[in-house]
Amino acid sequence: MLDCLLSQTEKIIIIGWRGTEDNFLELLKKHVKFKRVRVLTIAGSTREAKEVNDKIKPYLADEANLRESQHGFTQSILTREVERFLSQ
């Protein structure tokens, strides 16, 4: 099911997960079809979010747009960062 949904995905939000699970990374590589997929990663810190993005970047097309949240999960919701990301 996830593999079918990933083939239609244009935006991905990763929340509080290190993004290092090999099966998930292989699913990204195999099934994300949109070369310009947009990713917002939310973690405990911007540094941690960048580490996740650095890990997943090789599994996505070069045109993928990976971005780190400046906030943790709660602040990303309260500042409407997630809402803005999804509406763009």
Phi and psi restraints in degrees (range 20) as a CNS / XPLOR table:
assign (resid 1 and name C) (resid 2 and name N)
       (resid 2 and name CA) (resid 2 and name C) 1.0 -60.2 20.0 2
assign (resid 2 and name N) (resid 2 and name CA)
       (resid 2 and name C) (resid 3 and name N) 1.0 -39.7 20.0 2
assign (resid 2 and name C) (resid 3 and name N)
       (resid 3 and name CA) (resid 3 and name C) 1.0 -62.4 20.0 2
assign (resid 3 and name N) (resid 3 and name CA)
       (resid 3 and name C) (resid 4 and name N) 1.0 -37.6 20.0 2
assign (resid 3 and name C) (resid 4 and name N)
       (resid 4 and name CA) (resid 4 and name C) 1.0 -65.6 20.0 2
assign (resid 4 and name N) (resid 4 and name CA)
       (resid 4 and name C) (resid 5 and name N) 1.0 -42.2 20.0 2
assign (resid 4 and name C) (resid 5 and name N)
       (resid 5 and name CA) (resid 5 and name C) 1.0 -68.0 20.0 2
assign (resid 5 and name N) (resid 5 and name CA)
       (resid 5 and name C) (resid 6 and name N) 1.0 -38.2 20.0 2
assign (resid 5 and name C) (resid 6 and name N)
       (resid 6 and name CA) (resid 6 and name C) 1.0 -62.0 20.0 2
assign (resid 6 and name N) (resid 6 and name CA)
       (resid 6 and name C) (resid 7 and name N) 1.0 -31.9 20.0 2
assign (resid 6 and name C) (resid 7 and name N)
       (resid 7 and name CA) (resid 7 and name C) 1.0 -67.8 20.0 2
assign (resid 7 and name N) (resid 7 and name CA)
       (resid 7 and name C) (resid 8 and name N) 1.0 -16.4 20.0 2
assign (resid 7 and name C) (resid 8 and name N)
       (resid 8 and name CA) (resid 8 and name C) 1.0 -105.6 20.0 2
assign (resid 8 and name N) (resid 8 and name CA)
       (resid 8 and name C) (resid 9 and name N) 1.0 1.6 20.0 2
assign (resid 8 and name C) (resid 9 and name N)
       (resid 9 and name CA) (resid 9 and name C) 1.0 -83.9 20.0 2
assign (resid 9 and name N) (resid 9 and name CA)
       (resid 9 and name C) (resid 10 and name N) 1.0 130.0 20.0 2
assign (resid 9 and name C) (resid 10 and name N)
       (resid 10 and name CA) (resid 10 and name C) 1.0 -108.0 20.0 2
assign (resid 10 and name N) (resid 10 and name CA)
       (resid 10 and name C) (resid 11 and name N) 1.0 -22.7 20.0 2
assign (resid 10 and name C) (resid 11 and name N)
       (resid 11 and name CA) (resid 11 and name C) 1.0 -134.5 20.0 2
assign (resid 11 and name N) (resid 11 and name CA)
       (resid 11 and name C) (resid 12 and name N) 1.0 140.2 20.0 2
assign (resid 11 and name C) (resid 12 and name N)
       (resid 12 and name CA) (resid 12 and name C) 1.0 -131.2 20.0 2
assign (resid 12 and name N) (resid 12 and name CA)
       (resid 12 and name C) (resid 13 and name N) 1.0 133.0 20.0 2
assign (resid 12 and name C) (resid 13 and name N)
       (resid 13 and name CA) (resid 13 and name C) 1.0 -114.0 20.0 2
assign (resid 13 and name N) (resid 13 and name CA)
       (resid 13 and name C) (resid 14 and name N) 1.0 122.7 20.0 2
assign (resid 13 and name C) (resid 14 and name N)
       (resid 14 and name CA) (resid 14 and name C) 1.0 -106.8 20.0 2
assign (resid 14 and name N) (resid 14 and name CA)
       (resid 14 and name C) (resid 15 and name N) 1.0 124.6 20.0 2
assign (resid 14 and name C) (resid 15 and name N)
       (resid 15 and name CA) (resid 15 and name C) 1.0 -121.0 20.0 2
assign (resid 15 and name N) (resid 15 and name CA)
       (resid 15 and name C) (resid 16 and name N) 1.0 117.7 20.0 2
assign (resid 15 and name C) (resid 16 and name N)
       (resid 16 and name CA) (resid 16 and name C) 1.0 58.2 20.0 2
assign (resid 16 and name N) (resid 16 and name CA)
       (resid 16 and name C) (resid 17 and name N) 1.0 30.1 20.0 2
assign (resid 16 and name C) (resid 17 and name N)
       (resid 17 and name CA) (resid 17 and name C) 1.0 -129.3 20.0 2
assign (resid 17 and name N) (resid 17 and name CA)
       (resid 17 and name C) (resid 18 and name N) 1.0 138.0 20.0 2
assign (resid 17 and name C) (resid 18 and name N)
       (resid 18 and name CA) (resid 18 and name C) 1.0 -73.1 20.0 2
assign (resid 18 and name N) (resid 18 and name CA)
       (resid 18 and name C) (resid 19 and name N) 1.0 -10.4 20.0 2
assign (resid 18 and name C) (resid 19 and name N)
       (resid 19 and name CA) (resid 19 and name C) 1.0 65.9 20.0 2
assign (resid 19 and name N) (resid 19 and name CA)
       (resid 19 and name C) (resid 20 and name N) 1.0 27.0 20.0 2
assign (resid 19 and name C) (resid 20 and name N)
       (resid 20 and name CA) (resid 20 and name C) 1.0 -107.8 20.0 2
assign (resid 20 and name N) (resid 20 and name CA)
       (resid 20 and name C) (resid 21 and name N) 1.0 4.5 20.0 2
assign (resid 20 and name C) (resid 21 and name N)
       (resid 21 and name CA) (resid 21 and name C) 1.0 -74.0 20.0 2
assign (resid 21 and name N) (resid 21 and name CA)
       (resid 21 and name C) (resid 22 and name N) 1.0 117.4 20.0 2
assign (resid 21 and name C) (resid 22 and name N)
       (resid 22 and name CA) (resid 22 and name C) 1.0 -58.2 20.0 2
assign (resid 22 and name N) (resid 22 and name CA)
       (resid 22 and name C) (resid 23 and name N) 1.0 -40.1 20.0 2
assign (resid 22 and name C) (resid 23 and name N)
       (resid 23 and name CA) (resid 23 and name C) 1.0 -62.8 20.0 2
assign (resid 23 and name N) (resid 23 and name CA)
       (resid 23 and name C) (resid 24 and name N) 1.0 -41.5 20.0 2
assign (resid 23 and name C) (resid 24 and name N)
       (resid 24 and name CA) (resid 24 and name C) 1.0 -65.0 20.0 2
assign (resid 24 and name N) (resid 24 and name CA)
       (resid 24 and name C) (resid 25 and name N) 1.0 -43.6 20.0 2
assign (resid 24 and name C) (resid 25 and name N)
       (resid 25 and name CA) (resid 25 and name C) 1.0 -61.7 20.0 2
assign (resid 25 and name N) (resid 25 and name CA)
       (resid 25 and name C) (resid 26 and name N) 1.0 -40.0 20.0 2
assign (resid 25 and name C) (resid 26 and name N)
       (resid 26 and name CA) (resid 26 and name C) 1.0 -66.9 20.0 2
assign (resid 26 and name N) (resid 26 and name CA)
       (resid 26 and name C) (resid 27 and name N) 1.0 -36.5 20.0 2
assign (resid 26 and name C) (resid 27 and name N)
       (resid 27 and name CA) (resid 27 and name C) 1.0 -62.0 20.0 2
assign (resid 27 and name N) (resid 27 and name CA)
       (resid 27 and name C) (resid 28 and name N) 1.0 -43.0 20.0 2
assign (resid 27 and name C) (resid 28 and name N)
       (resid 28 and name CA) (resid 28 and name C) 1.0 -58.2 20.0 2
assign (resid 28 and name N) (resid 28 and name CA)
       (resid 28 and name C) (resid 29 and name N) 1.0 -50.3 20.0 2
assign (resid 28 and name C) (resid 29 and name N)
       (resid 29 and name CA) (resid 29 and name C) 1.0 -60.0 20.0 2
assign (resid 29 and name N) (resid 29 and name CA)
       (resid 29 and name C) (resid 30 and name N) 1.0 -41.1 20.0 2
assign (resid 29 and name C) (resid 30 and name N)
       (resid 30 and name CA) (resid 30 and name C) 1.0 -82.3 20.0 2
assign (resid 30 and name N) (resid 30 and name CA)
       (resid 30 and name C) (resid 31 and name N) 1.0 -33.7 20.0 2
assign (resid 30 and name C) (resid 31 and name N)
       (resid 31 and name CA) (resid 31 and name C) 1.0 -115.2 20.0 2
assign (resid 31 and name N) (resid 31 and name CA)
       (resid 31 and name C) (resid 32 and name N) 1.0 -17.0 20.0 2
assign (resid 31 and name C) (resid 32 and name N)
       (resid 32 and name CA) (resid 32 and name C) 1.0 -76.0 20.0 2
assign (resid 32 and name N) (resid 32 and name CA)
       (resid 32 and name C) (resid 33 and name N) 1.0 113.8 20.0 2
assign (resid 32 and name C) (resid 33 and name N)
       (resid 33 and name CA) (resid 33 and name C) 1.0 -96.1 20.0 2
assign (resid 33 and name N) (resid 33 and name CA)
       (resid 33 and name C) (resid 34 and name N) 1.0 -25.2 20.0 2
assign (resid 33 and name C) (resid 34 and name N)
       (resid 34 and name CA) (resid 34 and name C) 1.0 -77.4 20.0 2
assign (resid 34 and name N) (resid 34 and name CA)
       (resid 34 and name C) (resid 35 and name N) 1.0 114.0 20.0 2
assign (resid 34 and name C) (resid 35 and name N)
       (resid 35 and name CA) (resid 35 and name C) 1.0 -62.1 20.0 2
assign (resid 35 and name N) (resid 35 and name CA)
       (resid 35 and name C) (resid 36 and name N) 1.0 -30.9 20.0 2
assign (resid 35 and name C) (resid 36 and name N)
       (resid 36 and name CA) (resid 36 and name C) 1.0 -100.3 20.0 2
assign (resid 36 and name N) (resid 36 and name CA)
       (resid 36 and name C) (resid 37 and name N) 1.0 33.9 20.0 2
assign (resid 36 and name C) (resid 37 and name N)
       (resid 37 and name CA) (resid 37 and name C) 1.0 -55.7 20.0 2
assign (resid 37 and name N) (resid 37 and name CA)
       (resid 37 and name C) (resid 38 and name N) 1.0 142.4 20.0 2
assign (resid 37 and name C) (resid 38 and name N)
       (resid 38 and name CA) (resid 38 and name C) 1.0 -108.8 20.0 2
assign (resid 38 and name N) (resid 38 and name CA)
       (resid 38 and name C) (resid 39 and name N) 1.0 135.8 20.0 2
assign (resid 38 and name C) (resid 39 and name N)
       (resid 39 and name CA) (resid 39 and name C) 1.0 -127.3 20.0 2
assign (resid 39 and name N) (resid 39 and name CA)
       (resid 39 and name C) (resid 40 and name N) 1.0 129.6 20.0 2
assign (resid 39 and name C) (resid 40 and name N)
       (resid 40 and name CA) (resid 40 and name C) 1.0 -114.9 20.0 2
assign (resid 40 and name N) (resid 40 and name CA)
       (resid 40 and name C) (resid 41 and name N) 1.0 121.8 20.0 2
assign (resid 40 and name C) (resid 41 and name N)
       (resid 41 and name CA) (resid 41 and name C) 1.0 -110.6 20.0 2
assign (resid 41 and name N) (resid 41 and name CA)
       (resid 41 and name C) (resid 42 and name N) 1.0 126.4 20.0 2
assign (resid 41 and name C) (resid 42 and name N)
       (resid 42 and name CA) (resid 42 and name C) 1.0 -116.0 20.0 2
assign (resid 42 and name N) (resid 42 and name CA)
       (resid 42 and name C) (resid 43 and name N) 1.0 126.0 20.0 2
assign (resid 42 and name C) (resid 43 and name N)
       (resid 43 and name CA) (resid 43 and name C) 1.0 -142.6 20.0 2
assign (resid 43 and name N) (resid 43 and name CA)
       (resid 43 and name C) (resid 44 and name N) 1.0 -171.1 20.0 2
assign (resid 43 and name C) (resid 44 and name N)
       (resid 44 and name CA) (resid 44 and name C) 1.0 -64.8 20.0 2
assign (resid 44 and name N) (resid 44 and name CA)
       (resid 44 and name C) (resid 45 and name N) 1.0 -25.3 20.0 2
assign (resid 44 and name C) (resid 45 and name N)
       (resid 45 and name CA) (resid 45 and name C) 1.0 -151.7 20.0 2
assign (resid 45 and name N) (resid 45 and name CA)
       (resid 45 and name C) (resid 46 and name N) 1.0 164.0 20.0 2
assign (resid 45 and name C) (resid 46 and name N)
       (resid 46 and name CA) (resid 46 and name C) 1.0 -61.5 20.0 2
assign (resid 46 and name N) (resid 46 and name CA)
       (resid 46 and name C) (resid 47 and name N) 1.0 -37.3 20.0 2
assign (resid 46 and name C) (resid 47 and name N)
       (resid 47 and name CA) (resid 47 and name C) 1.0 -61.6 20.0 2
assign (resid 47 and name N) (resid 47 and name CA)
       (resid 47 and name C) (resid 48 and name N) 1.0 -44.7 20.0 2
assign (resid 47 and name C) (resid 48 and name N)
       (resid 48 and name CA) (resid 48 and name C) 1.0 -64.4 20.0 2
assign (resid 48 and name N) (resid 48 and name CA)
       (resid 48 and name C) (resid 49 and name N) 1.0 -39.6 20.0 2
assign (resid 48 and name C) (resid 49 and name N)
       (resid 49 and name CA) (resid 49 and name C) 1.0 -63.5 20.0 2
assign (resid 49 and name N) (resid 49 and name CA)
       (resid 49 and name C) (resid 50 and name N) 1.0 -38.9 20.0 2
assign (resid 49 and name C) (resid 50 and name N)
       (resid 50 and name CA) (resid 50 and name C) 1.0 -65.0 20.0 2
assign (resid 50 and name N) (resid 50 and name CA)
       (resid 50 and name C) (resid 51 and name N) 1.0 -39.6 20.0 2
assign (resid 50 and name C) (resid 51 and name N)
       (resid 51 and name CA) (resid 51 and name C) 1.0 -59.2 20.0 2
assign (resid 51 and name N) (resid 51 and name CA)
       (resid 51 and name C) (resid 52 and name N) 1.0 -41.7 20.0 2
assign (resid 51 and name C) (resid 52 and name N)
       (resid 52 and name CA) (resid 52 and name C) 1.0 -63.0 20.0 2
assign (resid 52 and name N) (resid 52 and name CA)
       (resid 52 and name C) (resid 53 and name N) 1.0 -48.0 20.0 2
assign (resid 52 and name C) (resid 53 and name N)
       (resid 53 and name CA) (resid 53 and name C) 1.0 -62.5 20.0 2
assign (resid 53 and name N) (resid 53 and name CA)
       (resid 53 and name C) (resid 54 and name N) 1.0 -38.7 20.0 2
assign (resid 53 and name C) (resid 54 and name N)
       (resid 54 and name CA) (resid 54 and name C) 1.0 -61.4 20.0 2
assign (resid 54 and name N) (resid 54 and name CA)
       (resid 54 and name C) (resid 55 and name N) 1.0 -34.6 20.0 2
assign (resid 54 and name C) (resid 55 and name N)
       (resid 55 and name CA) (resid 55 and name C) 1.0 -73.5 20.0 2
assign (resid 55 and name N) (resid 55 and name CA)
       (resid 55 and name C) (resid 56 and name N) 1.0 -39.6 20.0 2
assign (resid 55 and name C) (resid 56 and name N)
       (resid 56 and name CA) (resid 56 and name C) 1.0 -87.1 20.0 2
assign (resid 56 and name N) (resid 56 and name CA)
       (resid 56 and name C) (resid 57 and name N) 1.0 -20.0 20.0 2
assign (resid 56 and name C) (resid 57 and name N)
       (resid 57 and name CA) (resid 57 and name C) 1.0 -52.2 20.0 2
assign (resid 57 and name N) (resid 57 and name CA)
       (resid 57 and name C) (resid 58 and name N) 1.0 -44.3 20.0 2
assign (resid 57 and name C) (resid 58 and name N)
       (resid 58 and name CA) (resid 58 and name C) 1.0 -64.1 20.0 2
assign (resid 58 and name N) (resid 58 and name CA)
       (resid 58 and name C) (resid 59 and name N) 1.0 -13.9 20.0 2
assign (resid 58 and name C) (resid 59 and name N)
       (resid 59 and name CA) (resid 59 and name C) 1.0 -94.8 20.0 2
assign (resid 59 and name N) (resid 59 and name CA)
       (resid 59 and name C) (resid 60 and name N) 1.0 -1.1 20.0 2
assign (resid 59 and name C) (resid 60 and name N)
       (resid 60 and name CA) (resid 60 and name C) 1.0 -119.3 20.0 2
assign (resid 60 and name N) (resid 60 and name CA)
       (resid 60 and name C) (resid 61 and name N) 1.0 164.5 20.0 2
assign (resid 60 and name C) (resid 61 and name N)
       (resid 61 and name CA) (resid 61 and name C) 1.0 -63.2 20.0 2
assign (resid 61 and name N) (resid 61 and name CA)
       (resid 61 and name C) (resid 62 and name N) 1.0 154.3 20.0 2
assign (resid 61 and name C) (resid 62 and name N)
       (resid 62 and name CA) (resid 62 and name C) 1.0 -58.4 20.0 2
assign (resid 62 and name N) (resid 62 and name CA)
       (resid 62 and name C) (resid 63 and name N) 1.0 -27.1 20.0 2
assign (resid 62 and name C) (resid 63 and name N)
       (resid 63 and name CA) (resid 63 and name C) 1.0 -79.4 20.0 2
assign (resid 63 and name N) (resid 63 and name CA)
       (resid 63 and name C) (resid 64 and name N) 1.0 -6.1 20.0 2
assign (resid 63 and name C) (resid 64 and name N)
       (resid 64 and name CA) (resid 64 and name C) 1.0 -60.7 20.0 2
assign (resid 64 and name N) (resid 64 and name CA)
       (resid 64 and name C) (resid 65 and name N) 1.0 144.5 20.0 2
assign (resid 64 and name C) (resid 65 and name N)
       (resid 65 and name CA) (resid 65 and name C) 1.0 -110.2 20.0 2
assign (resid 65 and name N) (resid 65 and name CA)
       (resid 65 and name C) (resid 66 and name N) 1.0 106.0 20.0 2
assign (resid 65 and name C) (resid 66 and name N)
       (resid 66 and name CA) (resid 66 and name C) 1.0 -105.3 20.0 2
assign (resid 66 and name N) (resid 66 and name CA)
       (resid 66 and name C) (resid 67 and name N) 1.0 131.0 20.0 2
assign (resid 66 and name C) (resid 67 and name N)
       (resid 67 and name CA) (resid 67 and name C) 1.0 -134.0 20.0 2
assign (resid 67 and name N) (resid 67 and name CA)
       (resid 67 and name C) (resid 68 and name N) 1.0 142.9 20.0 2
assign (resid 67 and name C) (resid 68 and name N)
       (resid 68 and name CA) (resid 68 and name C) 1.0 -101.2 20.0 2
assign (resid 68 and name N) (resid 68 and name CA)
       (resid 68 and name C) (resid 69 and name N) 1.0 136.5 20.0 2
assign (resid 68 and name C) (resid 69 and name N)
       (resid 69 and name CA) (resid 69 and name C) 1.0 -69.4 20.0 2
assign (resid 69 and name N) (resid 69 and name CA)
       (resid 69 and name C) (resid 70 and name N) 1.0 147.6 20.0 2
assign (resid 69 and name C) (resid 70 and name N)
       (resid 70 and name CA) (resid 70 and name C) 1.0 -87.5 20.0 2
assign (resid 70 and name N) (resid 70 and name CA)
       (resid 70 and name C) (resid 71 and name N) 1.0 0.2 20.0 2
assign (resid 70 and name C) (resid 71 and name N)
       (resid 71 and name CA) (resid 71 and name C) 1.0 -132.9 20.0 2
assign (resid 71 and name N) (resid 71 and name CA)
       (resid 71 and name C) (resid 72 and name N) 1.0 167.3 20.0 2
assign (resid 71 and name C) (resid 72 and name N)
       (resid 72 and name CA) (resid 72 and name C) 1.0 -79.2 20.0 2
assign (resid 72 and name N) (resid 72 and name CA)
       (resid 72 and name C) (resid 73 and name N) 1.0 -176.7 20.0 2
assign (resid 72 and name C) (resid 73 and name N)
       (resid 73 and name CA) (resid 73 and name C) 1.0 -58.6 20.0 2
assign (resid 73 and name N) (resid 73 and name CA)
       (resid 73 and name C) (resid 74 and name N) 1.0 -52.6 20.0 2
assign (resid 73 and name C) (resid 74 and name N)
       (resid 74 and name CA) (resid 74 and name C) 1.0 -58.7 20.0 2
assign (resid 74 and name N) (resid 74 and name CA)
       (resid 74 and name C) (resid 75 and name N) 1.0 -47.8 20.0 2
assign (resid 74 and name C) (resid 75 and name N)
       (resid 75 and name CA) (resid 75 and name C) 1.0 -66.7 20.0 2
assign (resid 75 and name N) (resid 75 and name CA)
       (resid 75 and name C) (resid 76 and name N) 1.0 -31.4 20.0 2
assign (resid 75 and name C) (resid 76 and name N)
       (resid 76 and name CA) (resid 76 and name C) 1.0 -63.7 20.0 2
assign (resid 76 and name N) (resid 76 and name CA)
       (resid 76 and name C) (resid 77 and name N) 1.0 -33.4 20.0 2
assign (resid 76 and name C) (resid 77 and name N)
       (resid 77 and name CA) (resid 77 and name C) 1.0 -76.6 20.0 2
assign (resid 77 and name N) (resid 77 and name CA)
       (resid 77 and name C) (resid 78 and name N) 1.0 -48.5 20.0 2
assign (resid 77 and name C) (resid 78 and name N)
       (resid 78 and name CA) (resid 78 and name C) 1.0 -64.2 20.0 2
assign (resid 78 and name N) (resid 78 and name CA)
       (resid 78 and name C) (resid 79 and name N) 1.0 -34.6 20.0 2
assign (resid 78 and name C) (resid 79 and name N)
       (resid 79 and name CA) (resid 79 and name C) 1.0 -85.7 20.0 2
assign (resid 79 and name N) (resid 79 and name CA)
       (resid 79 and name C) (resid 80 and name N) 1.0 0.6 20.0 2
assign (resid 79 and name C) (resid 80 and name N)
       (resid 80 and name CA) (resid 80 and name C) 1.0 65.5 20.0 2
assign (resid 80 and name N) (resid 80 and name CA)
       (resid 80 and name C) (resid 81 and name N) 1.0 21.9 20.0 2
assign (resid 80 and name C) (resid 81 and name N)
       (resid 81 and name CA) (resid 81 and name C) 1.0 -60.7 20.0 2
assign (resid 81 and name N) (resid 81 and name CA)
       (resid 81 and name C) (resid 82 and name N) 1.0 -44.5 20.0 2
assign (resid 81 and name C) (resid 82 and name N)
       (resid 82 and name CA) (resid 82 and name C) 1.0 -63.8 20.0 2
assign (resid 82 and name N) (resid 82 and name CA)
       (resid 82 and name C) (resid 83 and name N) 1.0 -44.6 20.0 2
assign (resid 82 and name C) (resid 83 and name N)
       (resid 83 and name CA) (resid 83 and name C) 1.0 -59.6 20.0 2
assign (resid 83 and name N) (resid 83 and name CA)
       (resid 83 and name C) (resid 84 and name N) 1.0 -44.3 20.0 2
assign (resid 83 and name C) (resid 84 and name N)
       (resid 84 and name CA) (resid 84 and name C) 1.0 -64.3 20.0 2
assign (resid 84 and name N) (resid 84 and name CA)
       (resid 84 and name C) (resid 85 and name N) 1.0 -42.2 20.0 2
assign (resid 84 and name C) (resid 85 and name N)
       (resid 85 and name CA) (resid 85 and name C) 1.0 -59.3 20.0 2
assign (resid 85 and name N) (resid 85 and name CA)
       (resid 85 and name C) (resid 86 and name N) 1.0 -45.8 20.0 2
assign (resid 85 and name C) (resid 86 and name N)
       (resid 86 and name CA) (resid 86 and name C) 1.0 -70.7 20.0 2
assign (resid 86 and name N) (resid 86 and name CA)
       (resid 86 and name C) (resid 87 and name N) 1.0 -27.4 20.0 2
assign (resid 86 and name C) (resid 87 and name N)
       (resid 87 and name CA) (resid 87 and name C) 1.0 -86.8 20.0 2
assign (resid 87 and name N) (resid 87 and name CA)
       (resid 87 and name C) (resid 88 and name N) 1.0 -10.3 20.0 2
